[in-house]
């Protein structure tokens, strides 16, 4: 079954207005065992490609799943068995993934928001203050490294709201992105 979900249809349904808040990860919640990290890359979004590439280059990505703008294949690809799914995707993809994963019993680990306004990216994450403030166009790389630290338990719990340096928006970027992680295939206690 192929799903053809247009970005405009989902956004007009109010997905963009959803509040995004960090859900947090306990410092030792995932440190007990090695993580199988599956990265979801929205291939047409430049920031998503940089984010996924950083996970691959660090050697922490077991697999990268590429989805297109129509989000075809997203629902099928979310059934990975066991591991951690991470992504920096547009709001429709993040919202759909969240609904499907929660319905299947996945455990939310984090959800952070990234908006482009006034020629800058605004970030709402958890972590060291001003982490992303120095990054302009390279913020997805900094974010991926920060997320990797968060997934292995090396992070601070301070809320971070900051703006990246001045940068132009790539024509293929949706201008609102969500970074997220869910642990799937684990027994809830």
Secondary structure, DSSP 8 states (H G I E B T S, - for coil): ------HHHHHHTTGGG---------TTTTTTS---EEEEEETT-HHHHHHHHHHHHHT-EEEEEEE-TT-TTHHHHT--SSEEEEEEEEHHHHHHHHHHHHHTT-EEEEEEEEEEETTEEEEEEESSTTTTTT-STTHHHHHHHHHHHHHTT-----EEEEE--S----TT--SEEEEEEEEES----
